[in-house]
Amino acid sequence: MKTDMFSSLKVIHGAARSTALSVAASMVIAAAFATPVSAFAATSAADTPAATAKTSKHAKAAKKPTAATADKVSGKKAAKGAAVKPVAAAGDDAPRTSVKRKRVTYTSNGRHHSVVRRVAYEPRQPTVGQAFGLHDTPDALMLRSSVAYVIDQNTGESLFDKNSRAVVPIASITKLMTAMVVLDSKAPLTEQIEVTDEDRDYIKNTGSRLSVGSVLSREDMLHIALMASENRAAAALSRYFPGGRPAFLAAMNAKAKQLGMTDTHFESPSGLTSENVSSARDLVKMVNAAYQYPMIRQFSTDHSYEVYTGKRSIAYNSTNALVRNPSWDIGLQKTGFINEAGECLVMQATIHGRPMIVVLLDSSGKYSRFADATRLRTWLDNGGDQARITSADAGGPGT
């Protein structure tokens, strides 16, 4: 009898202990999911080498994705109609941030469980313009771009000037020069060009929807390089130049010198390196020269375009939302972004009945370059050009 009672008490005691453990585990899980992102951010930033060493092999692999992995990811996003871009912080106009996955591990009933949470942990590094204090330059329109320059295309008269002489990285604005060198070579536009491993981005390790093995005509490569800023298309175009990519880069720098672009230097046909630099005054010369090529005007201002790679069809869209806005009369445009350059935009546009060239560099938010362009147009439409806003370094002619 006593033995039976003792056995029953053991069972009851065991059940109670199991229930207590389950409740405790539930509380731990709830606390983990209730913890603010900022708390995880602080924890991640303070990770010690010992803690890092315990990270799973899969987490380590995720930190350094291979080029093949980047292709797969970009392909999946393309199927959903989403462009492959760095993840932004909260708010569409906030600076872009890095992203980290944090693994939270807990134990329940003797079993280990883990949950991977995606947390923002590190703000984007300062751009070159921010590092040199260009964003501290005041202007009457309170632009988010550290460099802004507007001229009358016909007369070369400077209408708005903010740090126009500053030499900064220009990112994919580069592709206007790439296009001019391609067209100057007079190479057949129908020639088929194949993307190879040499066209991958080994500088920023960005992905591309244009997978290795894709074959397009030179014309199609040029089209998506200008309209959608396709980096592998620009890289492939340079590789098919007589003498290869080194000769192509030499031709780009020679063209810049010919145009009088004394502040400009190119080390990449795509603009993914921060060593591609220029000033707003030089870029006005490049935009004006590129405007003389009808094909560059057409391709850069197209809304969308579809190509067949020999494997599948890919639909591309313009990287510039303003070309789809009927209130704008844009004759040529190009966008650009890398961390060092910030958000960039150059355009030829007719504003208030006058053809103008607009250069906006190192804008601090994802959409702020377009907002800055709209502020400038509104100001010009209202006769603001009569006042001529200039910064301290604006002396001299517009071009």
Backbone hydrogen bonds, N-H to C=O, Kabsch-Sander energy under -0.5 kcal/mol:
donor,donor_aa,acceptor,acceptor_aa,energy
5,M,1,M,-2.3
6,F,2,K,-2.8
7,S,3,T,-2.4
8,S,4,D,-2.3
9,L,5,M,-2.5
10,K,6,F,-2.1
11,V,7,S,-2.1
12,I,8,S,-2.6
13,H,9,L,-3.0
14,G,10,K,-2.7
15,A,11,V,-2.4
16,A,12,I,-2.4
17,R,13,H,-2.4
18,S,14,G,-2.3
19,T,15,A,-2.5
20,A,16,A,-2.4
21,L,17,R,-2.3
22,S,18,S,-2.2
23,V,19,T,-2.5
24,A,20,A,-2.5
25,A,21,L,-2.6
26,S,22,S,-2.4
27,M,23,V,-2.2
28,V,24,A,-2.1
29,I,25,A,-2.4
30,A,26,S,-2.7
31,A,27,M,-2.4
32,A,28,V,-2.2
33,F,29,I,-2.2
34,A,30,A,-1.7
35,T,31,A,-1.1
39,A,36,P,-0.7
40,F,36,P,-1.4
41,A,37,V,-2.6
42,A,38,S,-2.3
43,T,39,A,-2.2
44,S,40,F,-3.0
45,A,41,A,-2.4
46,A,42,A,-1.4
47,D,44,S,-1.4
52,T,48,T,-2.4
53,A,49,P,-2.0
54,K,50,A,-0.7
54,K,51,A,-0.9
55,T,52,T,-1.6
60,K,56,S,-1.9
61,A,57,K,-2.3
62,A,58,H,-1.7
63,K,59,A,-1.0
63,K,60,K,-0.6
64,K,60,K,-0.9
64,K,61,A,-0.5
70,A,66,T,-2.2
71,D,67,A,-2.0
72,K,68,A,-2.0
73,V,69,T,-2.5
74,S,70,A,-2.7
75,G,71,D,-2.3
76,K,72,K,-2.1
77,K,73,V,-2.2
78,A,74,S,-2.3
79,A,75,G,-1.7
80,K,76,K,-0.8
80,K,77,K,-0.6
81,G,78,A,-1.7
82,A,77,K,-2.5
85,K,83,A,-0.8
89,A,95,P,-1.0
94,A,91,G,-1.5
97,T,87,V,-1.3
98,S,122,E,-2.6
100,K,119,V,-2.5
102,K,100,K,-0.5
102,K,117,R,-3.5
104,V,102,K,-0.5
104,V,115,V,-3.3
105,T,103,R,-0.5
106,Y,113,H,-2.4
108,S,111,R,-2.5
111,R,108,S,-1.9
113,H,106,Y,-2.8
115,V,104,V,-2.7
117,R,102,K,-3.2
117,R,115,V,-0.6
119,V,100,K,-3.1
119,V,117,R,-0.6
121,Y,98,S,-0.9
122,E,98,S,-0.8
124,R,96,R,-1.1
128,V,340,E,-2.5
131,A,127,T,-2.5
132,F,128,V,-1.7
133,G,130,Q,-1.4
134,L,129,G,-2.7
135,H,129,G,-0.5
136,D,133,G,-1.3
137,T,134,L,-1.5
142,M,139,D,-1.5
146,S,361,L,-0.8
146,S,362,D,-1.3
147,V,361,L,-1.7
148,A,162,K,-2.1
149,Y,359,V,-2.3
150,V,160,F,-2.4
151,I,357,I,-1.9
152,D,157,E,-2.4
153,Q,151,I,-0.6
153,Q,355,P,-2.3
154,N,355,P,-0.6
156,G,152,D,-2.9
159,L,150,V,-3.0
160,F,150,V,-1.5
161,D,389,I,-2.4
162,K,148,A,-2.8
166,A,163,N,-1.3
168,V,166,A,-0.7
168,V,278,S,-2.6
170,I,276,N,-2.0
173,I,170,I,-1.9
174,T,171,A,-1.7
175,K,172,S,-1.8
176,L,173,I,-1.8
177,M,174,T,-1.4
178,T,174,T,-1.7
179,A,175,K,-2.3
180,M,176,L,-1.8
181,V,177,M,-2.4
182,V,178,T,-2.1
183,L,179,A,-2.4
184,D,180,M,-2.5
185,S,181,V,-1.3
186,K,183,L,-1.1
187,A,182,V,-0.7
191,E,188,P,-1.0
193,I,216,L,-3.7
195,V,214,S,-2.7
199,D,196,T,-1.9
200,R,197,D,-1.5
201,D,206,T,-0.5
202,Y,200,R,-1.0
211,S,209,R,-1.2
213,G,195,V,-2.6
214,S,211,S,-2.0
215,V,309,T,-2.5
216,L,193,I,-2.3
218,R,191,E,-1.7
219,E,189,L,-2.4
221,M,217,S,-2.4
222,L,218,R,-2.2
223,H,219,E,-2.2
224,I,220,D,-2.3
225,A,221,M,-1.7
226,L,222,L,-1.9
227,M,223,H,-2.7
228,A,224,I,-1.1
230,E,224,I,-1.9
231,N,229,S,-0.6
234,A,230,E,-1.6
235,A,231,N,-2.3
236,A,232,R,-2.6
237,L,233,A,-2.3
238,S,234,A,-1.8
239,R,235,A,-1.6
240,Y,236,A,-1.5
241,F,238,S,-1.1
244,G,241,F,-3.2
247,A,243,G,-0.7
248,F,244,G,-1.7
249,L,245,R,-2.7
250,A,246,P,-1.9
251,A,247,A,-1.9
252,M,248,F,-2.2
253,N,249,L,-2.2
254,A,250,A,-2.0
255,K,251,A,-2.3
256,A,252,M,-2.1
257,K,253,N,-2.0
258,Q,254,A,-2.3
259,L,255,K,-1.9
260,G,257,K,-1.3
261,M,256,A,-2.9
262,T,260,G,-1.6
264,T,261,M,-1.2
265,H,277,V,-2.1
276,N,273,T,-1.3
277,V,265,H,-1.7
277,V,275,E,-1.0
278,S,168,V,-2.2
280,A,164,S,-0.5
281,R,164,S,-1.7
283,L,279,S,-2.4
284,V,280,A,-1.8
285,K,281,R,-1.0
286,M,282,D,-1.9
287,V,283,L,-3.0
288,N,284,V,-2.3
289,A,285,K,-2.0
290,A,286,M,-2.8
291,Y,287,V,-1.9
292,Q,289,A,-1.3
293,Y,290,A,-1.9
296,I,293,Y,-0.5
297,R,293,Y,-2.0
298,Q,294,P,-2.4
299,F,295,M,-2.8
300,S,296,I,-2.2
301,T,297,R,-1.0
302,D,298,Q,-0.6
302,D,299,F,-0.7
305,Y,316,Y,-2.3
307,V,314,I,-2.5
309,T,307,V,-0.5
309,T,312,R,-2.7
314,I,307,V,-2.9
316,Y,305,Y,-3.4
316,Y,314,I,-0.6
318,S,303,H,-2.5
319,T,227,M,-1.8
321,A,319,T,-0.6
323,V,320,N,-1.2
324,R,321,A,-1.2
325,N,322,L,-1.4
328,W,325,N,-2.1
330,I,328,W,-0.6
331,G,329,D,-0.5
331,G,348,Q,-2.7
332,L,348,Q,-1.4
334,K,346,V,-2.0
336,G,344,C,-1.6
338,I,342,G,-0.7
341,A,338,I,-0.7
342,G,338,I,-2.2
343,E,363,S,-2.0
344,C,336,G,-3.0
345,L,360,L,-2.9
346,V,334,K,-2.3
347,M,358,V,-2.3
348,Q,332,L,-2.7
349,A,347,M,-0.5
349,A,356,M,-2.6
350,T,329,D,-2.5
351,I,349,A,-0.7
351,I,354,R,-2.9
354,R,351,I,-1.7
356,M,349,A,-3.1
357,I,151,I,-2.0
358,V,347,M,-2.7
359,V,149,Y,-2.6
360,L,345,L,-3.1
361,L,147,V,-2.5
362,D,341,A,-0.7
363,S,343,E,-2.7
364,S,144,R,-1.1
366,K,94,A,-0.5
369,R,365,G,-0.6
370,F,367,Y,-0.6
371,A,367,Y,-1.7
372,D,368,S,-2.9
373,A,369,R,-1.9
374,T,370,F,-1.9
375,R,371,A,-2.3
376,L,372,D,-2.5
377,R,373,A,-2.4
378,T,374,T,-2.5
379,W,375,R,-2.3
380,L,376,L,-2.5
381,D,377,R,-3.0
382,N,378,T,-1.6
383,G,380,L,-1.8
384,G,379,W,-2.9
386,Q,383,G,-1.7
387,A,384,G,-1.5
388,R,384,G,-1.0
389,I,159,L,-1.1
390,T,388,R,-0.5
391,S,161,D,-0.6
394,A,391,S,-1.7
